[in-house]
């Protein structure tokens, strides 16, 4: 097993500072970051910071790409049937699945509990959306049936009744 990363050994607040500094510095200035860490009492080499920064930048770029793709999906396919939300949930599920498949699990580096909680919440969300869609469809069907009975009693033609029914159900 390789030795533990010097970045992983940093206290939480120092690592958070390093993350912000990497982003603010556009993932450059590794010598200055090494010097600043040294001033703070931490021995972390420029190459260690660079290796960590490279992986961090790649993850950040992936997150930005996924966010842009999600926005594009929402823009390109607005809908009332929650198809976009289902597509977004599937995209996130796919990304999480890839993370799980690609990771070499180091319990000190990976929050497995948080990852599994995210997956569970996505699944729950997907189920709730499908239940809501089924409830809305059932309510529309019941309304269409009720309106059809009333319209027939009122003497509307079969064509008029079917037109009203299609409008209620969104078949039109």
VOBA-1610 file (N, C-alpha, C; in pm, whole numbers, padded with zeros to 5 digits, always signed):
BEGIN
Unk+00084-00118+00000Unk+00000+00000+00000Unk+00089+00124+00000Unk+00061+00221-00091Unk+00145+00340-00098Unk+00134+00423+00030Unk+00236+00504+00058Unk+00230+00587+00177Unk+00116+00688+00168Unk+00067+00729+00282Unk-00044+00824+00289Unk+00001+00960+00234Unk-00084+01022+00158Unk-00055+01152+00099Unk-00033+01258+00207Unk+00066+01344+00186Unk+00090+01452+00282Unk-00026+01551+00283Unk-00098+01561+00174Unk-00216+01648+00167Unk-00327+01589+00255Unk-00346+01458+00250Unk-00450+01393+00330Unk-00422+01408+00479Unk-00297+01426+00515Unk-00260+01439+00657Unk-00283+01580+00711Unk-00313+01675+00623Unk-00334+01813+00668Unk-00464+01823+00749Unk-00467+01912+00848Unk-00593+01936+00920Unk-00699+01990+00824Unk-00824+01969+00859Unk-00936+02005+00771Unk-00930+02151+00727Unk-00910+02243+00819Unk-00911+02385+00784Unk-00795+02422+00691Unk-00680+02358+00707Unk-00566+02384+00620Unk-00594+02329+00480Unk-00653+02209+00474Unk-00686+02150+00344Unk-00792+02235+00273Unk-00889+02285+00347Unk-00990+02372+00286Unk-00925+02499+00231Unk-00829+02555+00306Unk-00757+02672+00257Unk-00682+02637+00128Unk-00615+02523+00126Unk-00540+02480+00008Unk-00634+02464-00112Unk-00749+02403-00091Unk-00846+02386-00201Unk-00886+02522-00258Unk-00919+02617-00169Unk-00958+02751-00215Unk-00842+02818-00289Unk-00721+02805-00236Unk-00603+02866-00298Unk-00578+02807-00436Unk-00596+02677-00450Unk-00577+02614-00581Unk-00677+02669-00682Unk-00803+02678-00642Unk-00907+02729-00732Unk-00881+02876-00763Unk-00856+02956-00659Unk-00831+03099-00679Unk-00708+03124-00765Unk-00606+03039-00754Unk-00484+03054-00831Unk-00487+02982-00964Unk-00605+02935-01003Unk-00623+02865-01131Unk-00527+02746-01144Unk-00512+02674-01033Unk-00430+02553-01028Unk-00288+02579-01079Unk-00230+02684-01025Unk-00090+02717-01055Unk-00027+02775-00929Unk+00099+02813-00937Unk+00167+02873-00822Unk+00197+02772-00713Unk+00238+02654-00753Unk+00263+02547-00656Unk+00379+02578-00561Unk+00479+02649-00611Unk+00592+02685-00524Unk+00546+02779-00413Unk+00460+02877-00447Unk+00408+02969-00346Unk+00322+02894-00244Unk+00246+02797-00291Unk+00163+02719-00199Unk+00251+02636-00106Unk+00359+02578-00160Unk+00452+02503-00076Unk+00512+02596+00030Unk+00554+02717-00011Unk+00614+02813+00082Unk+00514+02854+00190Unk+00388+02878+00150Unk+00287+02920+00247Unk+00257+02807+00347Unk+00250+02685+00298Unk+00229+02572+00388Unk+00347+02558+00485Unk+00467+02580+00436Unk+00586+02572+00520Unk+00578+02677+00631Unk+00532+02800+00595Unk+00515+02907+00696Unk+00414+02866+00802Unk+00315+02788+00760Unk+00211+02743+00853Unk+00253+02619+00932Unk+00373+02570+00902Unk+00427+02458+00977Unk+00404+02321+00917Unk+00375+02314+00788Unk+00347+02187+00721Unk+00448+02165+00609Unk+00506+02047+00606Unk+00603+02010+00503Unk+00532+01932+00392Unk+00498+02004+00286Unk+00432+01942+00172Unk+00508+01988+00048Unk+00555+01895-00032Unk+00635+01930-00148Unk+00548+01989-00259Unk+00614+02066-00343Unk+00548+02126-00459Unk+00488+02017-00548Unk+00562+01906-00565Unk+00511+01799-00651Unk+00388+01730-00589Unk+00384+01718-00457Unk+00265+01661-00391Unk+00144+01751-00411Unk+00168+01882-00398Unk+00059+01977-00420Unk+00013+01969-00565Unk+00107+01957-00657Unk+00073+01948-00799Unk-00010+01823-00829Unk+00033+01707-00775Unk-00043+01582-00797Unk-00184+01596-00743Unk-00195+01649-00622Unk-00327+01667-00561Unk-00409+01766-00644Unk-00347+01877-00683Unk-00417+01980-00759Unk-00467+01928-00893Unk-00387+01843-00956Unk-00426+01787-01087Unk-00555+01706-01074Unk-00560+01617-00974Unk-00681+01537-00953Unk-00801+01623-00914Unk-00775+01721-00828Unk-00880+01812-00784Unk-00936+01891-00903Unk-00847+01941-00988Unk-00890+02018-01105Unk-00973+01930-01199Unk-00932+01805-01218Unk-01008+01714-01305Unk-01147+01690-01250Unk-01158+01668-01119Unk-01290+01647-01058Unk-01376+01772-01072Unk-01316+01889-01053Unk-01389+02014-01066Unk-01437+02034-01210Unk-01353+02003-01307Unk-01391+02015-01448Unk-01506+01919-01482Unk-01499+01798-01427Unk-01607+01701-01450Unk-01738+01752-01393Unk-01731+01808-01272Unk-01852+01863-01209Unk-01908+01977-01292Unk-01822+02064-01343Unk-01869+02174-01427Unk-01934+02121-01554Unk-01874+02018-01614Unk-01929+01959-01736Unk-02067+01899-01711Unk-02080+01826-01602Unk-02209+01765-01568Unk-02313+01873-01546Unk-02275+01981-01478Unk-02367+02092-01453Unk-02411+02156-01585Unk-02315+02178-01675Unk-02349+02236-01806Unk-02440+02143-01884Unk-02414+02013-01879Unk-02499+01917-01949Unk-02640+01918-01892Unk-02651+01927-01761Unk-02782+01931-01697Unk-02859+02056-01742Unk-02790+02170-01745Unk-02855+02294-01791Unk-02900+02280-01936Unk-02816+02218-02020Unk-02851+02200-02161Unk-02974+02112-02175Unk-02982+02007-02096Unk-03098+01917-02100Unk-03224+01994-02061Unk-03216+02073-01954Unk-03332+02149-01908Unk-03375+02250-02015Unk-03278+02316-02077Unk-03309+02416-02180Unk-03368+02352-02304Unk-03310+02241-02346Unk-03351+02178-02471Unk-03482+02102-02461Unk-03517+02056-02341Unk-03635+01970-02329Unk-03724+02010-02212Unk-03781+02132-02215Unk-03875+02166-02107Unk-03999+02077-02119Unk-04053+02037-02005Unk-04169+01949-02010Unk-04250+01957-01882Unk-04369+01905-01890Unk-04458+01902-01775Unk-04468+01763-01715Unk-04406+01665-01777Unk-04418+01527-01731Unk-04297+01482-01652Unk-04210+01575-01614Unk-04093+01547-01532Unk-03990+01459-01601Unk-03993+01457-01732Unk-03894+01379-01806Unk-03755+01434-01783Unk-03742+01566-01777Unk-03612+01628-01755Unk-03555+01586-01620Unk-03637+01592-01517Unk-03590+01552-01384Unk-03545+01406-01385Unk-03622+01323-01450Unk-03582+01182-01459Unk-03449+01167-01532Unk-03430+01245-01638Unk-03303+01239-01712Unk-03188+01286-01624Unk-03211+01393-01549Unk-03106+01444-01461Unk-03071+01343-01352Unk-03174+01282-01293Unk-03149+01181-01191Unk-03068+01067-01250Unk-03103+01025-01370Unk-03028+00916-01435Unk-02884+00956-01463Unk-02862+01082-01505Unk-02725+01128-01531Unk-02643+01124-01402Unk-02702+01173-01294Unk-02630+01173-01166Unk-02606+01031-01119Unk-02707+00945-01134Unk-02689+00805-01096Unk-02575+00743-01175Unk-02568+00773-01305Unk-02461+00718-01388Unk-02325+00767-01339Unk-02316+00897-01308Unk-02189+00952-01261Unk-02149+00888-01128Unk-02244+00873-01036Unk-02214+00808-00907Unk-02171+00664-00928Unk-02240+00595-01018Unk-02204+00456-01047Unk-02061+00449-01098Unk-02025+00541-01189Unk-01887+00543-01241Unk-01787+00571-01131Unk-01821+00662-01041Unk-01731+00692-00929Unk-01710+00567-00844Unk-01819+00499-00813Unk-01810+00378-00731Unk-01728+00270-00802Unk-01749+00255-00932Unk-01678+00151-01007Unk-01530+00183-01022Unk-01497+00311-01037Unk-01358+00350-01063Unk-01274+00368-00937Unk-01339+00386-00825Unk-01260+00419-00706Unk-01195+00297-00644Unk-01076+00320-00596Unk-01008+00222-00514Unk-01036+00268-00372Unk-01117+00196-00301Unk-01172+00243-00175Unk-01064+00251-00067Unk-01040+00373-00022Unk-00955+00401+00093Unk-01046+00471+00192Unk-01088+00403+00300Unk-01186+00458+00392Unk-01147+00593+00451Unk-01018+00624+00450Unk-00976+00754+00504Unk-00998+00866+00404Unk-01010+00832+00276Unk-01025+00934+00172Unk-01168+00943+00119Unk-01243+00836+00130Unk-01375+00831+00068Unk-01482+00821+00176Unk-01580+00909+00166Unk-01692+00907+00258Unk-01797+00811+00200Unk-01779+00683+00226Unk-01871+00582+00171Unk-02012+00603+00222Unk-02024+00641+00347Unk-02156+00666+00405Unk-02227+00777+00329Unk-02157+00886+00301Unk-02216+00996+00226Unk-02249+00956+00084Unk-02163+00879+00023Unk-02186+00833-00114Unk-02310+00744-00121Unk-02320+00648-00031Unk-02437+00560-00033Unk-02564+00637+00003Unk-02552+00736+00090Unk-02668+00819+00125Unk-02714+00896+00001Unk-02620+00948-00078Unk-02655+01020-00201Unk-02727+00929-00299Unk-02677+00808-00313Unk-02741+00712-00404Unk-02882+00679-00356Unk-02897+00659-00226Unk-03029+00628-00170Unk-03125+00744-00189Unk-03077+00867-00168Unk-03164+00983-00187Unk-03205+00999-00332Unk-03115+00972-00424Unk-03150+00977-00566Unk-03257+00874-00599Unk-03240+00755-00548Unk-03340+00650-00573Unk-03475+00689-00516Unk-03474+00740-00393Unk-03598+00784-00329Unk-03664+00895-00410Unk-03584+00988-00457Unk-03635+01099-00537Unk-03701+01047-00664Unk-03634+00955-00730Unk-03688+00898-00853Unk-03821+00829-00828Unk-03830+00753-00719Unk-03954+00684-00684Unk-04065+00784-00654Unk-04033+00891-00580Unk-04133+00992-00547Unk-04185+01063-00672Unk-04095+01092-00764Unk-04135+01158-00888Unk-04229+01068-00968Unk-04195+00940-00976Unk-04281+00847-01049Unk-04417+00832-00982Unk-04419+00829-00849Unk-04545+00819-00776Unk-04630+00943-00801Unk-04567+01061-00796Unk-04639+01185-00821Unk-04697+01185-00963Unk-04617+01144-01060Unk-04665+01140-01198Unk-04783+01045-01212Unk-04777+00930-01145Unk-04889+00834-01150Unk-05013+00893-01083Unk-04994+00963-00971Unk-05108+01026-00901Unk-05173+01133-00989Unk-05092+01213-01055Unk-05145+01318-01142Unk-05222+01255-01258Unk-05165+01150-01315Unk-05232+01083-01428Unk-05365+01023-01384Unk-05367+00962-01265Unk-05491+00902-01213Unk-05596+01010-01186Unk-05551+01124-01130Unk-05645+01234-01104Unk-05702+01289-01234Unk-05618+01302-01336Unk-05665+01350-01466Unk-05764+01252-01527Unk-05734+01123-01514Unk-05824+01019-01567Unk-05960+01026-01498Unk-05958+01039-01365Unk-06083+01047-01289Unk-06163+01172-01329Unk-06092+01285-01345Unk-06160+01408-01387Unk-06220+01392-01526Unk-06146+01330-01616Unk-06195+01310-01752Unk-06320+01220-01752Unk-06317+01116-01670Unk-06433+01027-01660Unk-06555+01102-01608Unk-06533+01183-01505Unk-06643+01259-01444Unk-06700+01360-01543Unk-06614+01432-01613Unk-06659+01531-01711Unk-06732+01463-01826Unk-06682+01345-01866Unk-06748+01273-01976Unk-06891+01236-01938Unk-06912+01187-01816Unk-07048+01152-01771Unk-07139+01274-01771Unk-07086+01385-01716Unk-07166+01507-01709Unk-07199+01558-01850Unk-07100+01555-01938Unk-07120+01605-02074Unk-07221+01520-02150Unk-07212+01388-02131Unk-07308+01300-02199Unk-07450+01326-02148Unk-07463+01343-02014Unk-07595+01373-01957Unk-07649+01505-02011Unk-07559+01599-02036Unk-07600+01730-02085Unk-07630+01732-02233Unk-07608+01619-02298Unk-07646+01609-02438Unk-07538+01648-02538Unk-07413+01658-02495Unk-07306+01690-02590Unk-07284+01572-02685Unk-07238+01604-02804Unk-07212+01499-02902Unk-07092+01416-02858Unk-07081+01296-02913Unk-06969+01207-02882Unk-06837+01274-02919Unk-06834+01342-03033Unk-06711+01412-03074Unk-06672+01520-02975Unk-06768+01597-02928Unk-06740+01704-02831Unk-06689+01645-02700Unk-06752+01537-02656Unk-06710+01470-02532Unk-06567+01420-02545Unk-06535+01357-02658Unk-06399+01304-02678Unk-06295+01417-02686Unk-06333+01530-02746Unk-06243+01645-02753Unk-06212+01697-02614Unk-06316+01710-02531Unk-06296+01756-02393Unk-06209+01657-02317Unk-06237+01530-02331Unk-06161+01424-02263Unk-06013+01431-02301Unk-05986+01445-02432Unk-05847+01452-02478Unk-05776+01575-02421Unk-05848+01687-02411Unk-05787+01808-02355Unk-05750+01788-02208Unk-05839+01726-02133Unk-05812+01702-01991Unk-05692+01610-01974Unk-05685+01507-02056Unk-05576+01409-02045Unk-05448+01454-02115Unk-05456+01567-02187Unk-05336+01616-02254Unk-05298+01536-02375Unk-05395+01469-02434Unk-05369+01386-02552Unk-05378+01469-02678Unk-05467+01567-02675Unk-05504+01658-02780Unk-05429+01660-02902
//
